[in-house]
Amino acid sequence: MQLTEVTILKAKCELASQSLFDYCKIRDSEEFYNEKDAPYLEKICQGIQEFEYDDNELLIVNMPPRHGKSRTATNSASWLLGRNPKYKIITGTYNTLFKD
């Protein structure tokens, strides 16, 4: 690795430690987590970050299928636990098939 590549990687890691959205871009891909095609994912990440310090005890994310809820929840859990290993996190999902 060249010095500039190392510097860029260190900068990305520092951003990721402070920003859930940047963490998600490193964990998965910048193609999935990009501001242009999926601006709602950045808003979800910002909401989760704000939730870390507000007084609410529950956060519910409700969106249509295939919008990155589960992926973002998984990334959020690891990001939050990296910031504070004493956090208690539960994630849950539900899926059903409707029959006519």
N, C-alpha and C positions, 0 to 999 in steps of 0.2 A: 504494500500500500504506500502510495506517495504521501508526503506530508500534507498536501492540500486535501486529499481524500480522508485522512485521519482527522484533520481539523473540521471538515464538513460533517463527518460522522459524530464527532464529539459535540458539535453545535446542535445536530439533530437530536442527540440523546438528551442534552440539556433542555431543549424545547419540549421534548416528550415528557420529561419529569415534571414540567409545569403545566402542560396542556394535554388534556385527554385526546383531543382531536389529532394533535401531532403524534401522540403515542399510537393511536389507531393507524395512522398512516405508516408508521414504522413496522408495527406488528403485522398488518395485512398488506395493503398496497395503496399507493397514492392514487391508483386508478379507481379503486372502490371508494375510498374516502377522499373525494375532491370537492372543492367548493362549487365548481361549475355545474357538474351533473347531479350532485346530491347535496345541496346546501342544507337540507333538513338534518343530515347527519352531524354537521358542525353545530347546529342549534341543539341537537340532542346532547352532544358532548358538553356544550356549554351549560346546559341545564343540569347535567349530572355533576359537573364541577361545582356549580352553585349549590346544589343539594348537599354537597360534602360539608358545607359550613352553615347551612340554614337550620332552623329549629324543627323542621319536619322530620318525622320518623319513617315515612314511607314515600317512595317514588314509584309511580306507575307510568310505563311507556306503552302507549296503545297506538299501533300503526297497522296499515295493511300488510299482508304477507309479502315477503321478499324485499323488505325495505332496510334490512340490516339491524333489526332490533336485537336478535340473539347474539350476533357477532359483536355489536357494540356493548351489550350487557356483559359478555365474557371479557372483552377488553377492559371495560370499566372496572370489573371486579379485580383483575390483576393489577391495574393501574392504582386503584385505591388502596389495595393491600400492600403494594410497594411503597406507598406514601405513609401508611400506618397499618402495620401488621395486626393491630388489635381490633380493627374494624370487624363487624359481623355483617356478612352479606348473604342474602338469599336471593336466588333468581328462580323464576318459574315460567313455564310456558304451557300453552294449551293448544291442542289441535283436535279438530273433529271433522268427520265427513258427514255431510248432510245427505240423506236419502230422500228421494221423491216419494 
